[in-house]
Amino acid sequence: MTTYKEIKGQLIRKVSSDPTNPLEGQIWYNSTTGVLKGYQTVAAAWSSGGTLNTGRGALGASGTLTAGLVFGGYASTVGGNTNTSEEYDGSSWTPTGNLNTAMRAMAGFGTQTASVSGGGVSPAGTSAITQLYDGSSWTTNPTGLNSARYDLTGIGTQTAGLGFGGSFPRVATTESWNGSSWTSVNSMNTARSQLAGAGTQTAGLAFGGAIPPSTAATESWDGTNWTTLPATMNTARSDLGGSGNQTAALAFGGSPNPGVTATEEWDGTTWTTSPATLATARYEVRGAGTTSLTFAAGGNTSPANPSFAGTEEYNAAPLATVTLTTS
C-alpha cells in the first residue's frame, strides 16, 4: 500500500531552533518562533569581504574569489603609484611579492599563481612594461607591449592573453600575448579606454569604457576579429570592473564620479541589471572571478577620497534560511 510519506514526501520536522547546517531544499517548523522556514536559493547579493592592506584604485586584478590577486594601482597613502601585491583567500588579503616597477591603470590577467601586468602608468610615464608573477615574486619580461599605453584591459592566462584599448589618445589597439611576447592583431571597432573585459585569448568580451563620454558598447572577440554586438549595457560607464567569460560576464561599479553601484550580468546575448548593487559606489575598481562568484577590490569613492580599501563579494545564487510562513 502506498503511504502518505511516499506520496507527499518526508514529514516536516518541528524544532526549537534553526539547524546550523541545513541542506538545500530542507524545510522545518521552528516552534520557538512559530514559523515555517526553509533553506533555499535567494536573490543575488554583494557582501563585505576582507579589507586590502593598501587601499588603491586603478589596480590590477586576477584569479578567483577564493584565490585572487591584486597588484599596483594608485595609493593616496603613498602619494602615487604603489608596487604592492596582495593575495586573497576568500576572506582576507595577505601581502606578497612587489612589482618590480610600481604601476597603475595596467592590463591585469591570469591566476593567483601566474599573472600578467601589461602597460600602465609608471613613475616615468606611459609604459609598455610587462611583468610576470609566479606565485611569490614578479619578473620583468624582456619585451613589453608593442604600443605603450594605460587604461587598457586584459584577459586570459599567463601563456595565452589579450590586451586591448587604452590611452592616450584613446585607441582600439589589440595585442595577443603568448607567454613571452606581444603580437599586434586586429583592432576593436570602437577606440576606448577605461574599459572592462572578460574571457580568453580566443573568446573575449569588451564592454564599457570612455570614448568619451562613457559608453555601454559591447564587442566580442573570436580570436581573429572584434564584432560590435547589438546588445549594450543598461548603464553606460567607464573605469568599471569586470569578470567572467564571453558568455557569462559581470560588470560592476565605474564612473561617472563619484562612482556607481550598478551591477549587470551578461548571458551571451543580453545584459540584465542585477538586483544586487555594490554597497559602496566606486570607480577604478577591479575584480576577478566568475559571473556567479566575483570579488571587487579597491577603487576610488570620489575625487576627494581616493584609494578605497574595501572588498565586496558577489554571489549570484546564495543559499539562505528564509521564512515561509509567519504563523
C-alpha positions in Angstrom: 0.0 0.0 0.0 1.3 3.5 -0.9 1.9 5.6 2.2 1.3 9.3 2.8 5.1 9.8 3.1 5.7 8.2 -0.3 3.1 10.5 -1.9 3.8 13.7 -0.1 7.4 13.3 0.9 9.2 13.5 4.3 7.4 14.9 7.3 8.4 18.5 8.2 10.4 18.4 11.5 9.4 20.5 14.4 12.5 22.0 16.1 13.1 24.6 18.8 15.9 26.3 16.9 17.0 26.5 13.3 19.5 23.8 12.1 23.1 25.0 11.9 23.9 23.2 8.7 20.7 22.8 6.7 20.6 21.2 3.3 19.3 23.0 0.2 15.5 22.5 0.0 15.2 21.5 3.7 12.1 22.8 5.5 11.4 22.8 9.2 8.9 24.3 11.7 10.6 26.5 14.4 8.4 26.0 17.5 10.1 28.8 19.4 9.3 31.5 16.8 6.2 29.8 15.5 7.1 30.0 11.8 7.8 27.6 8.9 11.3 28.0 7.5 13.4 26.6 4.6 16.9 26.7 3.2 16.8 27.8 -0.5 18.4 30.0 -3.2 17.8 33.7 -2.7 18.5 36.8 -4.8 22.0 37.7 -5.9 23.9 39.8 -3.4 27.1 41.7 -2.7 28.6 41.1 0.8 31.5 42.6 2.6 34.9 40.8 2.2 38.4 41.4 3.5 40.0 44.8 3.6 43.1 45.5 1.5 46.2 46.2 3.4 46.9 49.0 0.9 43.9 50.9 -0.4 44.3 51.8 -4.1 42.5 52.5 -7.3 43.3 51.6 -10.9 44.9 48.4 -9.7 45.4 45.1 -11.5 43.4 42.0 -10.5 43.4 38.3 -11.4 42.3 34.9 -10.2 39.1 33.9 -8.5 37.0 34.8 -5.4 38.8 32.3 -3.3 42.3 32.6 -4.9 42.6 36.2 -6.0 45.5 38.6 -6.6 45.7 42.4 -6.8 48.8 44.5 -7.7 49.9 48.0 -8.3 47.5 50.9 -8.5 47.4 54.5 -7.2 47.5 54.7 -3.4 46.9 58.0 -1.7 48.7 56.7 1.3 52.0 56.7 -0.6 51.1 59.7 -2.7 51.3 57.9 -6.0 51.8 54.5 -7.6 52.3 51.5 -5.4 54.2 48.3 -6.2 52.5 46.2 -3.6 50.7 42.9 -4.3 48.2 41.0 -2.2 46.7 37.6 -2.4 43.1 36.8 -1.4 41.8 33.5 0.1 38.1 34.5 0.1 38.2 36.2 3.5 41.4 38.1 3.9 44.3 39.7 2.0 47.9 38.8 2.5 50.9 40.9 1.2 53.1 39.1 -1.3 56.0 40.0 -3.6 56.1 43.5 -5.0 56.0 44.6 -8.6 59.5 45.5 -9.9 58.0 48.7 -11.3 55.2 50.5 -9.5 52.3 50.8 -12.0 48.7 51.9 -12.2 46.0 51.6 -14.9 47.6 48.4 -16.4 46.1 45.3 -18.0 46.0 42.6 -15.4 45.0 38.9 -16.0 45.8 35.3 -15.1 45.6 33.3 -11.9 46.8 33.9 -8.4 50.0 32.0 -9.0 50.6 33.0 -12.7 49.6 36.6 -13.5 50.5 39.3 -16.0 50.7 43.1 -15.7 51.0 44.8 -19.0 51.4 48.5 -19.7 50.0 51.3 -17.5 51.5 54.4 -16.0 54.9 54.1 -14.2 56.8 56.8 -12.3 58.4 57.5 -15.7 55.1 57.9 -17.5 53.1 55.8 -20.0 54.6 52.4 -20.1 54.9 49.2 -22.2 56.5 47.2 -19.4 55.2 43.6 -18.9 55.7 41.9 -15.5 55.0 38.3 -14.7 54.1 36.8 -11.3 54.9 33.2 -10.3 53.0 32.9 -7.0 55.7 34.7 -4.9 57.7 37.2 -7.0 57.4 39.4 -10.1 59.8 39.3 -13.1 60.1 42.0 -15.7 59.7 40.4 -19.2 62.5 41.3 -21.7 59.9 42.6 -24.2 56.9 44.8 -23.5 53.8 45.9 -25.3 54.3 47.0 -28.9 52.2 50.1 -28.1 52.8 51.7 -24.8 49.5 52.8 -23.2 47.5 52.9 -20.0 43.8 52.4 -19.0 43.7 49.3 -21.2 42.3 45.9 -20.1 43.5 42.3 -20.3 42.0 38.8 -20.3 43.3 35.2 -20.5 46.2 33.4 -18.9 49.9 33.9 -18.4 50.7 31.9 -21.5 47.7 33.0 -23.7 46.4 36.5 -23.1 44.9 39.5 -24.8 45.4 43.3 -24.1 43.1 45.8 -25.7 42.0 49.5 -25.7 43.7 52.2 -23.7 45.0 55.8 -23.7 46.4 58.2 -24.8 45.0 59.1 -27.3 42.2 56.6 -26.9 42.9 53.6 -29.1 41.3 50.4 -30.3 44.7 48.6 -30.4 44.7 44.9 -29.5 47.7 42.7 -28.8 47.9 38.9 -28.3 50.3 37.5 -25.6 51.9 34.1 -25.9 53.8 33.9 -22.6 56.9 35.7 -23.8 55.9 38.4 -26.3 53.1 40.5 -27.6 51.8 40.5 -31.2 49.6 43.1 -32.8 46.3 41.8 -34.0 43.1 43.2 -35.4 41.8 46.3 -33.5 38.5 46.8 -31.8 35.7 48.6 -33.7 35.4 51.4 -31.1 38.5 53.0 -29.7 38.2 53.4 -25.9 40.0 53.5 -22.6 39.0 52.6 -19.0 37.0 49.6 -20.3 36.5 46.1 -18.8 36.9 42.7 -20.3 36.1 39.0 -19.8 37.0 35.7 -21.4 40.0 34.2 -23.1 42.5 34.9 -25.8 40.2 33.3 -28.4 36.8 34.1 -27.0 36.7 37.5 -25.4 34.4 40.3 -24.5 35.0 44.1 -24.2 32.4 46.3 -22.5 32.0 49.9 -21.3 34.8 52.4 -21.3 35.4 56.0 -22.2 35.2 57.3 -25.9 34.4 59.9 -24.3 31.8 60.1 -23.0 31.3 56.8 -21.1 29.9 54.1 -23.4 27.7 51.0 -23.0 29.0 49.4 -26.2 29.9 45.7 -26.1 32.2 43.8 -28.5 33.0 40.1 -28.8 36.4 38.6 -30.0 36.7 35.3 -31.8 40.4 35.0 -31.8 40.7 37.0 -35.1 38.2 39.8 -35.2 36.1 42.0 -33.0 32.3 42.2 -33.6 30.2 45.0 -32.3 27.1 43.4 -30.6 23.6 44.8 -30.8 23.1 44.5 -27.0 24.7 47.2 -24.9 24.9 47.6 -21.1 22.0 49.2 -19.4 24.3 51.7 -17.7 27.0 53.4 -19.7 30.2 53.6 -17.6 33.9 53.7 -17.6 36.6 52.7 -15.1 34.4 49.7 -14.2 35.3 46.2 -13.0 34.6 43.1 -15.0 34.8 39.3 -14.6 33.7 36.0 -16.2 33.8 34.8 -19.7 32.4 35.6 -23.2 29.0 34.0 -22.5 28.7 34.7 -18.8 30.2 38.0 -17.6 29.7 40.5 -14.8 30.1 44.3 -14.9 30.2 46.4 -11.7 31.0 49.9 -10.4 32.6 52.6 -12.6 32.3 56.3 -13.5 30.8 58.9 -13.7 32.2 60.2 -10.4 31.7 59.7 -7.5 31.1 56.2 -8.8 28.1 53.9 -9.5 26.9 50.8 -7.7 25.0 49.1 -10.6 25.8 45.5 -11.4 24.9 43.8 -14.7 25.0 40.2 -15.8 25.8 39.1 -19.4 24.3 35.8 -20.6 25.9 35.8 -24.1 23.1 37.7 -25.6 21.8 40.5 -23.3 22.8 42.5 -20.3 20.5 42.3 -17.3 20.7 44.6 -14.4 21.2 42.6 -11.2 19.1 43.3 -8.1 22.4 43.4 -6.2 24.3 46.6 -6.1 27.7 47.4 -4.6 27.4 48.8 -1.0 30.0 51.4 -1.9 29.8 53.4 -5.1 33.3 53.5 -6.7 35.2 53.8 -9.9 38.7 52.4 -10.8 37.5 49.3 -9.1 38.9 45.9 -10.2 38.0 42.3 -9.6 38.1 38.8 -10.9 36.1 35.5 -10.8 33.0 34.2 -12.5 29.6 35.6 -13.1 28.5 33.7 -10.1 31.3 34.4 -7.7 33.4 37.5 -8.0 35.5 39.9 -5.8 35.5 43.6 -6.3 38.5 45.3 -4.7 39.7 48.8 -4.2 38.8 51.8 -6.3 38.0 55.4 -5.6 34.8 56.6 -3.9 35.2 60.3 -5.0 38.0 62.5 -6.4 38.5 63.9 -2.9 38.5 60.5 -1.3 40.7 58.1 -3.4 42.2 54.8 -2.6 39.4 52.8 -1.1 40.5 49.6 0.6 37.2 47.7 0.8 36.4 44.4 -0.9 32.9 43.1 -1.8 32.0 39.6 -2.9 29.3 38.8 -5.4 27.2 35.7 -5.2 24.7 35.2 -8.0 22.7 32.5 -6.2 23.4 32.3 -2.5 21.6 29.9 -0.2 19.9 31.3 2.9 17.4 30.4 5.6 14.0 32.1 4.7 10.7 32.3 6.4 7.9 30.5 4.5 5.0 31.4 6.8 4.7 33.9 9.7 2.4 31.8 11.8 
